[in-house]
Amino acid sequence: MPIVAQSTETTDWVSRFADEVIEESERRAPGKPVVVASGLSPSGPIHLGNLREVMTPHLVADEIRRRGREVRHLISWDDYDRYRKVPAGVPGVDESWAEHIGKPLTSVPAPKGSSYPNWAEHFKAAMVEALAQLGVEFDGISQTAQYTSGAYREQILHAMKHRHDIDAILAQYRTKKAPKKQQQKAVDEAELEAEEGSGAASEDDGSSGSAGYFPYKPYCGGCGKDLTTVTSYDDDTTELSYTCTACGFAETVRLSEFDRGKLVWKVDWPMRWAYEGVIFEPSGVDHSSPGSSFQVGGQIVPIFGGEQPIGPMYAFVGISGMAKMSSSRGGVPTPSDALKIMEPQLLRWLYARRRPNQSFKIAFDQEIQRLYDEWDKLAAKVADGSALPADVAAYTRAVGTAAGELPKTPRPLPYRTLASVADITAGHADQALRILSELDPEQPLASLDEARPRYDRAEAWINTYVPADQRTIVREEPDAELLKSLDEASRQSVRLLLDGLADHWSLDGLTHLVYGVPKVQAGFSADATPKELPPEIKTAQRTFFALLYHLLVGRDTGPRLPTLLLAVGQERVRTLLGE
């Protein structure tokens, strides 16, 4: 595995952040493990935008590990957040889940048919599995466990004691919301703007009521919801009284012994920074505007004896064909969805190659083939030593971690070729192996396992994301009418192809043949380069290709012709082309 440059002179953003984090950690906590953090709210499917919250500190933590230093990557599962709304499009969930709005996520039933005990665990599980595939090493912390065990009891009492100081900080940012600007244009999916924040980001800050400001919100002892109002609190006895606006329940508890509630978000987050000693944590655009939780948290954290972490604001991640993602909506792709159609290395690379403040899109459409082409070209450049240092760094971070390389495909054949083969063979593994073994006759594929898991990813993409009307169905019988109607030039082009099939039966050979036929017909050598040819040759090639597609699959486009010809097989090609 190539060694990643470790100096600040590198153009690699990960190394630069690692330098800063190590220096800051030595200043704040010399000799102790470096602590980086992420926070995820399992309020619904944890999507690919949320993954940036994890991948940014993961990449930095991994670079620090590569340098031989001890580092902890904490992932706080915000599973004690309130259930805000019923996400649309989640299987096994209907309108009846609305009755649980206001309860902790760990108190909400899992979707019907789930094997998990509650809503939070159901959505955490898929993310945990995806992170394992991605090679992300982390320490998970359940906020439900932390709060209900009393781990934060002293911090809660401290916040209540200093509630007036906290209120004074928050009051600076409590302004009347400006009316929404009228949208002048449709939202461009590439702009990836923060339409709404995470569940935690949009919670209230415990704003002052008639009884004063309290940064703590009890979950009701009657209905279990957080629709409660603290009516009084005594600092000496820690007696807290509250009423519930949902069910009318009221009680007085001793906060020094009470563990059914949590600090409001804008106080909870800085409390945890101090409690865990977090040095580095990125934040999304929705957390980073003036008056938002990250900015305000930086002023509140000294109350708990801590410092605000360093860390970048990260841009959102989009999907080809979809607007900015939000986990409160159903149908948004998750890391698990992405890993069904792409290898972990490619997904890691998409996050590693862009600085956190740069937005990017993840392709679930035809663009995935171009991304794979780009990835394979980079791999070749890294192998021959011609890649730029920053590209080598991103590649190295993609293919493995400090613990070693991720499992990889032994024979990484082009993704678009594998997708075409999977499309044409419609799940017949023996046919797929036959075609793939003919791609390179000098090094034939002995087993489909050599092309896995990339082949399986390409097959899943074809079966899941390519519309039925774009799938390739090879003709059963020759198109007699079309063959009969061909003019002499077209007949000659088909004959030239058929005459060359046997001698060119490989991927490279057929590529040379199908591009060469129009050249030969025009009186040029099949080996002539584009610079040596007049522009009309390109038109002739397109016309020839469209004719072959119509004769083979009844359309004017399809998979790359060399792959299609191999897939159809020599005997059947000859039949369909009228021999």
QUINORUR-V611992 format. One record per backbone hydrogen bond with DSSP energy under -1.0 kcal/mol. NH is the residue of the N-H (numbers start at 1). CO is the residue of the C=O. If there is no record, write none. Layout:
nh->NH co->CO
nh->NH co->CO
This chain:
nh->10 co->7
nh->16 co->12
nh->17 co->13
nh->18 co->14
nh->19 co->15
nh->20 co->16
nh->21 co->17
nh->22 co->18
nh->23 co->19
nh->24 co->20
nh->25 co->21
nh->26 co->22
nh->27 co->23
nh->28 co->24
nh->29 co->25
nh->32 co->29
nh->34 co->70
nh->36 co->72
nh->37 co->280
nh->38 co->74
nh->40 co->76
nh->43 co->41
nh->48 co->333
nh->51 co->47
nh->52 co->49
nh->53 co->50
nh->55 co->51
nh->56 co->52
nh->58 co->54
nh->59 co->55
nh->60 co->56
nh->61 co->57
nh->62 co->58
nh->63 co->59
nh->64 co->60
nh->65 co->61
nh->66 co->62
nh->67 co->63
nh->68 co->65
nh->69 co->64
nh->72 co->34
nh->74 co->36
nh->75 co->139
nh->76 co->38
nh->77 co->141
nh->78 co->40
nh->79 co->77
nh->81 co->78
nh->83 co->103
nh->93 co->90
nh->97 co->94
nh->98 co->95
nh->99 co->96
nh->100 co->97
nh->101 co->98
nh->102 co->83
nh->103 co->100
nh->105 co->81
nh->106 co->79
nh->107 co->104
nh->112 co->92
nh->114 co->111
nh->119 co->108
nh->120 co->105
nh->122 co->118
nh->123 co->119
nh->124 co->120
nh->125 co->121
nh->128 co->124
nh->129 co->125
nh->130 co->126
nh->131 co->127
nh->132 co->128
nh->133 co->129
nh->134 co->130
nh->135 co->132
nh->136 co->131
nh->139 co->73
nh->141 co->75
nh->143 co->77
nh->146 co->142
nh->147 co->143
nh->148 co->144
nh->149 co->145
nh->150 co->147
nh->151 co->146
nh->153 co->150
nh->156 co->152
nh->157 co->153
nh->158 co->154
nh->159 co->155
nh->160 co->156
nh->161 co->157
nh->162 co->158
nh->163 co->160
nh->166 co->162
nh->167 co->163
nh->168 co->164
nh->169 co->165
nh->170 co->166
nh->171 co->167
nh->173 co->170
nh->175 co->173
nh->191 co->188
nh->195 co->193
nh->202 co->198
nh->203 co->200
nh->209 co->212
nh->212 co->209
nh->217 co->262
nh->219 co->260
nh->220 co->225
nh->224 co->220
nh->226 co->102
nh->228 co->226
nh->229 co->243
nh->231 co->241
nh->232 co->241
nh->234 co->239
nh->238 co->234
nh->240 co->253
nh->241 co->232
nh->242 co->251
nh->243 co->229
nh->244 co->249
nh->245 co->227
nh->248 co->244
nh->251 co->242
nh->253 co->240
nh->255 co->238
nh->257 co->254
nh->262 co->217
nh->264 co->215
nh->267 co->264
nh->268 co->264
nh->269 co->265
nh->271 co->267
nh->272 co->268
nh->273 co->269
nh->274 co->270
nh->275 co->271
nh->276 co->272
nh->277 co->273
nh->278 co->273
nh->279 co->35
nh->280 co->35
nh->281 co->310
nh->283 co->312
nh->287 co->284
nh->288 co->285
nh->292 co->289
nh->294 co->287
nh->296 co->292
nh->297 co->293
nh->298 co->294
nh->299 co->296
nh->300 co->296
nh->301 co->297
nh->303 co->300
nh->304 co->301
nh->305 co->302
nh->306 co->301
nh->310 co->279
nh->314 co->283
nh->315 co->356
nh->318 co->360
nh->320 co->362
nh->322 co->319
nh->329 co->326
nh->338 co->334
nh->339 co->335
nh->341 co->338
nh->342 co->338
nh->347 co->343
nh->348 co->344
nh->349 co->345
nh->350 co->346
nh->351 co->347
nh->352 co->348
nh->353 co->349
nh->358 co->355
nh->362 co->318
nh->368 co->365
nh->369 co->366
nh->371 co->367
nh->372 co->368
nh->373 co->369
nh->374 co->370
nh->375 co->371
nh->376 co->372
nh->377 co->373
nh->378 co->374
nh->379 co->375
nh->380 co->376
nh->381 co->377
nh->382 co->378
nh->383 co->379
nh->384 co->380
nh->386 co->381
nh->387 co->381
nh->392 co->388
nh->393 co->389
nh->394 co->390
nh->395 co->391
nh->396 co->392
nh->397 co->393
nh->398 co->394
nh->399 co->395
nh->401 co->404
nh->404 co->401
nh->406 co->399
nh->411 co->450
nh->413 co->411
nh->418 co->414
nh->419 co->415
nh->420 co->416
nh->421 co->417
nh->422 co->418
nh->423 co->419
nh->424 co->420
nh->425 co->421
nh->426 co->422
nh->428 co->425
nh->429 co->427
nh->432 co->428
nh->433 co->429
nh->434 co->430
nh->435 co->431
nh->436 co->432
nh->437 co->433
nh->438 co->435
nh->443 co->440
nh->450 co->447
nh->451 co->448
nh->452 co->449
nh->455 co->451
nh->457 co->453
nh->458 co->454
nh->459 co->455
nh->460 co->456
nh->461 co->457
nh->462 co->458
nh->463 co->459
nh->464 co->460
nh->465 co->461
nh->470 co->467
nh->471 co->468
nh->475 co->552
nh->480 co->478
nh->483 co->479
nh->484 co->480
nh->485 co->481
nh->491 co->487
nh->492 co->488
nh->493 co->489
nh->494 co->490
nh->495 co->491
nh->496 co->492
nh->497 co->493
nh->498 co->494
nh->499 co->495
nh->500 co->496
nh->504 co->500
nh->506 co->504
nh->507 co->439
nh->510 co->506
nh->511 co->507
nh->512 co->508
nh->513 co->509
nh->514 co->510
nh->515 co->511
nh->516 co->512
nh->517 co->513
nh->520 co->516
nh->521 co->517
nh->522 co->518
nh->523 co->520
nh->524 co->519
nh->528 co->525
nh->532 co->529
nh->533 co->530
nh->537 co->534
nh->538 co->535
nh->540 co->536
nh->541 co->537
nh->542 co->538
nh->543 co->539
nh->544 co->540
nh->545 co->541
nh->546 co->542
nh->547 co->543
nh->548 co->544
nh->549 co->545
nh->550 co->546
nh->551 co->547
nh->552 co->548
nh->553 co->549
nh->564 co->560
nh->565 co->561
nh->566 co->562
nh->567 co->563
nh->568 co->564
nh->569 co->565
nh->573 co->569
nh->574 co->570
nh->575 co->571
nh->576 co->572
nh->577 co->573
nh->578 co->575
nh->579 co->574
